Every structure is written in structure tokens, then in C-alpha cells.
Amino acid sequence: MSSTTPTSPFRRVTVVGCGLVGGSVALATAALPGVEEVVVSDVDAGTLARAAELGIGSRHEPDAAVAVDGADLVVLCTPVGVTGKLFLSLVPSLGPRTVVTDVGSVKSQVLVDVEGSGRRWHGSGPSRLSSGSARASDVLSRFIGGHPMAGSERTGVEAADGTLFQGATWILTPTAGADVRAFEELSAFLRALGARVLAVEPALHDRLVAIASHLPQVLASTLMDEAADAAARTGEAVLTVAAGGFRDATRVAGSDPDLWVGILTQNRDAVLEALDGFLSRLHTVRDQVDAGDWDGVRGLLTRARAARERLPSKERAGRLVDLVIPISDQPGVLAEVTTALGEAGVNIEDLAMRHATTSARGALLVAVDGDETADRALALLRGRGITAHLEPR
Amino acid sequence: MSSTTPTSPFRRVTVVGCGLVGGSVALATAALPGVEEVVVSDVDAGTLARAAELGIGSRHEPDAAVAVDGADLVVLCTPVGVTGKLFLSLVPSLGPRTVVTDVGSVKSQVLVDVEGSGRRWHGSGPSRLSSGSARASDVLSRFIGGHPMAGSERTGVEAADGTLFQGATWILTPTAGADVRAFEELSAFLRALGARVLAVEPALHDRLVAIASHLPQVLASTLMDEAADAAARTGEAVLTVAAGGFRDATRVAGSDPDLWVGILTQNRDAVLEALDGFLSRLHTVRDQVDAGDWDGVRGLLTRARAARERLPSKERAGRLVDLVIPISDQPGVLAEVTTALGEAGVNIEDLAMRHATTSARGALLVAVDGDETADRALALLRGRGITAHLEPR
């Protein structure tokens, strides 16, 4: 891989919804070689005007249906409760090769909304789009849900930052019907923005973020609320003595309440599961402290320290190794391969199709980071009955 | 106040226990004008040798009783369970004006240990030191407990950092018998290290840190343990997707388990109280999510955000105002005044005695930061029947 910024696979990119993430996507996209136009749309006229003032986007269009006309890529950066319905309303305006993604913090519900029914994810009910109309299923195959694991307790277009995604993990949730080329282009685009791509199934995504993001948000807000109450009861000193550890622990408590109510609403089941798991564990610690079971407490602290030290760093081994996976031209293989890797936490550093010239068969090349990861990925795929071999670059 | 580093009131300083905090105190002290010698002592010969290699301390002495001989200030930087008994063993070696402080994260128990009984803090039992021997009570009056609200998940002498206390709050817990001059010199010394002094009662200190420090530690470790368990159950992806919020929330989970078992052991009652308050609040949120009571959830998130924004910043108004408090030369006034201010979160930016030339009476001058804080402090003192007036510098 060269050290210069890769060229964007998309010339015309439309961002709908210009808050922190949308504005940051627009800024980062505009800096990519190969991008000719970044159209920004927002339902709020004031936000759109402010985006223009801040130099975010090369064209500003209040009507989303007009904004997506002619776009190679549409990035929906709207609140999670809005995205599905918005997508459906935009289908008639999308071009025959337009790739669509979103940035919502919860994925199952968006895909239910996008499919107009939820048949694929919940196994019941009629699907308005994926059956009956070839065009509709075609459009659906080019919608690939996404979620950048980057953000800030700051919100709104004023906080937009073109470097927000550098080094961040960007989750994609390709479904069984996902178009390989759409996935290939989209993941190349996200890498060009500086992100690392991880593909997982939508339902797994929601369980993961419930623990890694939504639970920490609830804990931070609850801790801050408890401390503020203690300050009111026993003197403001409790806030004055709050050192670095407390500030770290409560940083995300500064986040936008409405945004978070939307996220928690959409991911209620997984959040409840995470909260119940945490509560049970915290009750155990509480009882150990009460009983003076210090070996038990030490066990928790020791396990937690070891786990904290194992948190993946953003450092890369630096040497890419290709997994070569022969595939027939049947749908579903892409999602099966990429989400199997994602479940094990393996980033997709690059992805391409190698087409055989003499047959309908080809191979999927998935680059991963370093030999150790490659060996792990290979074992993983073979364990699922997927043939693969390694090919150093 | 001049912008140059203030002169240390202590020429010879001994630090006993050379871990992160002790090493940092030694480094910061050595940089102060007026300091002639920094003696470092540690029970571990390897640690002491490493301190010498790292240039921490100007003299290295394995025997603490020898190390404190001739010291103007002794800073005990030993684990919380050790400090009280260590102090008692050092009493015969302390000079007639030696000031002693410690840096323990829990204060009530250390003071119980220091007094050899706990009569002062728990109202029962005989006191070995504070009665019977004038010398003993004299020594006790010059022991002023302390706790710098600065630290790191890193531990040990290798992590020592002479700038650790810049801008940090350093809590002092003067008791009713505290020597005014010892407090005055010690607080001037801590300010010279770059810290801001806050004086509170020992029992209140322990309740404050239970909420602001010990509870966040338990939450961080529990969250990290829960996430690691989820990763083992559902795939390592949960750790790969952990973004900034999760890393912030679990940072202190990297701390030393033994250190924390010691802290939690000593502060069990206050920690249990904080855990129970938090658990009750988290159960409420959990039930609101379960019931779909989103107004309730929004209420929590909104209160927490407002409280987070009110967290005192390290910025100072910059203009010091003196509170002038006429005092008779009776013991207990210093602690009464300073801990009343501390309870309200008011830092003591400077402190001095103004002695009347013609009588035994004098005035305590306490400098606070800015007019608003001064007005608040004045109202607070008057509410407690303490006469005071303001005097701008």
C-alpha cells in the first residue's frame, strides 16, 4: 500500500444529515483524490447554511431526493430512528449503481426498516422490497449498513472534523444478499478515510456495541448523576476532588441526551442484556466487599487488568497478508467470509475480487494485518468449512 | 504571587516509600528553591537502587528511622495499611519541629493508627500517644494527613514524574489538634509543588473519594471484566470495536490490584455505601429501559450532562482574595475554618497567620480564588458563626 492517500472509488458522494458524523464524513471525503463533488443535505436549513459557511460540502441541497440524484455513494448520517424510512423514500431517486450506507449506532432495526419488513432478520412477515421487484432487491443489495466507532461527546456540525475516522474501526454489516462490488468499493472508500473495516452480522453488532458503547454510556451518566447528588448532600468537595480517573469515567456523560435516547430505544433488548450482566457482576463485587472476601475482589481486579492490557491497540503489524478464498459466483459468500472474520475481531485491511478468465468462478482476496492474524483467520475459516489459503503480498 | 517557583519552607525533606507517588514527590521536591537534601527510603533494596539510578533523591537510605533523622518534612508514601504503624515507629527519630504527612488514599484508618487507638475519630478507647506524653501530642499535632488527587494506572518508581502534581488537588485532613504553623508550611510546600490545597475532615474525605475515586475504579474493573467475558462468549470483536468511550471508561482498570485491595479494605464502609447508592440508581435506569420509560432515561442523561459541564475546571479566576478570620490562639480553629471551606469545595490558595503585636490574638488569612468563591466562602463561614471579612490582595 502506498503512503499517499488512496483514490476514492466514488466520484460523487452525497451525505444526508450534517451533524458531527455527517459533517466529518463530508470533510474527509472532500480531501480524497478522485472525489469531484460532495453534496450535503440536511432537513434543517440553519444547519445546511452553517455547513456551507464552514466549507463542509461543495453543494448544499435541502431536498434529500434531489441531493442523491447522480450520486455514486450516499451516506445516510441521520438519527437511527429516521434512517430506514428515509432510505425507502430515496429508492426511486437512486441510480442503477449507487451504493448506500448509513452510520447508525444500532443496525438490526435499520435493516428491518430498510427491508420494509424484517423478513431477512427475523424470519417472518412479508418483505415489501426484496420480493416482487428485481429493481428493489437490486437496490437493497447495494445498501450496506455501517457504523464508525468514532465520535465525541461533542455534537453538531460545528464539531465536524475531517480526521475523526483516522485509525478508527468502521463496522460494516453486509447481509447475505450484499453486492460484492458494492462492499469492495465501500470498504476501499472507508479505508481511504483512514478507517479500518470490520464486518459483522447486524444482530452481533448490536450486542457488541451494547457492551462496548451503550453500557459505558449508561454507567458514565449514572456515575455522574450519583456524584452530583452526593455533592448536593455532602458538599461540593466531591466534585473538586474528582481527579483524572473520574473525569475519564464520566467523559461521555456530556453526550447529547436525545441522541442517546434514540440509540437506547433502538437497541433496548441488547442494552438490557448488557445491563443485567453488569448488574449481576457488580452485585457480586459488592457482596465480596461486604463480606471482606478480598481474594474475590483481587481476582476481579487482576482479571480486569489483564484484559485491559490485551485491548487491541491501533498499531498494525504493518505487513499485509492476503487470504485467498475461492468462491463461486453465488450470493452470500462475501457476508459469510467477512462476518466470520469480524466476529473474531479481524479487520479487513483490503478486499478485492480476482476473476478467473476462463470460468464463472473467482476468488475473494481479503488482506489482514500480519502473519499471526492471518493464521488465526485461516483456522477460523477452515473451521467453518470455508476453503482458503494464504498469499503474502 | 510571582510566576517563579516559590521557595520551599522545608530544607531537608525525607520521602519514605518510593513508588509512583513517592518518586514523584522526591523529583518535584528536588526542583524547588530552598531544598538542600531529598532523602529517599524504601524497604525494597532494588527499588532504592533504581531510584538512585533514575536520579530520584539526593541520598538513599534503607532504614526509615535513619532517613528521617534531621528532616524538616517527612512524607510517608507507603501503602495505606502500613503508614500508621510506620509513623509510630518513627516518632522517636523525629525532630522537635519535624512536620509529617502521608499520601494515603484513605484517611480515617491512618489517623486511627497514628493515634494508636482511634479515640479522637471514633470516640472510644485509650490513646497511647495523645495523652500522657506532651512530646507525643506535640508530634501528633504536626502529623497532617494528606492525599494528592493525582496518579496514574502506572505504578512503581519507573513511573515517577516530577510534574504529576501540577494543577492537582491535594487534600489535607487537619484534625482539631493540628499545629497551625505545620499546616501553613505544609500547604505552602504543596502549592510550591504545583498543587491546590483542599482541607476536609478525614471521615468526609473517605466518603468523597469512595464516590469520586474508589467507585469509578470498581466500575471500570467490572466493566472490563464483563467485556472480556463477552468477548470470550461472542467473539473478540467486542474488544476490537471498543472505541474512545470504552477506553476512557476502563482506563483505571489497568491499575495495580494489590494497591486497590489495600484501599478498598481500609475504606470498606464508605465504598459499600457508594456501591449501594450506585446500584440502586442503575437498577432504576435498567427498569426504565425495560419499561420503555424514555422520559425517565432522558431525565438521567440530561441531569448527568448538566452536572458534567459543571465539573470544576482547573482554570483559576486568577485573582486571589484573602478571607481574614480573627482567631484566638486556641487549638481547633484552623481545622474548623479550613475543613468548612473544603466541604464546600473551596481550595485554599494560600494561608498565613497574621500575629497581633499587642495581644495573644491574631488572624488567619486564607486566600481563595476570585470574588465569587470569596463571597461563597464568607457566607459559609458566617453561617457557622465564624467571623470573617474579605481583603483583596
Interface residues (C-beta under 8 A of the other chain):
Chain A: M149 A150 G151 S152 A168 T169 I171 L198 V200 L204 R207 L208 V209 I211 A212 S213 L215 P216 Q217 V218 L219 A220 S221 T222 L223 M224 D225 E226 A227 A228 D229 A230 A231 T234 G235 E236 A237 V238 L239 T240 V241 A242 A243 G244 G245 F246 R247 D248 A249 T250 R251 V252 A253 G254 S255 D256 P257 D258 W260 V261 L264 T265 R268 V271 L272 A274 L275 D276 G277 F278 L279 R281 L282 H283 V285 R286 V289 D290 G292 W294 V297 R298 L300 L301 T302 R303 A304 R305 A307 R308 E309 R310 L311 P312 G342 E343 A344 G345 N347
Chain B: M149 A150 G151 S152 A168 T169 I171 L198 V200 L204 R207 L208 V209 I211 A212 S213 L215 P216 Q217 V218 L219 A220 S221 T222 L223 M224 D225 E226 A227 A228 D229 A230 A231 T234 G235 E236 A237 V238 L239 T240 V241 A242 A243 G244 G245 F246 R247 D248 A249 T250 R251 V252 A253 G254 S255 D256 P257 D258 W260 V261 L264 T265 R268 V271 L272 A274 L275 D276 G277 F278 L279 R281 L282 H283 V285 R286 V289 D290 G292 W294 V297 R298 L300 L301 T302 R303 A304 R305 A307 R308 E309 R310 L311 P312 G342 E343 A344 G345 N347
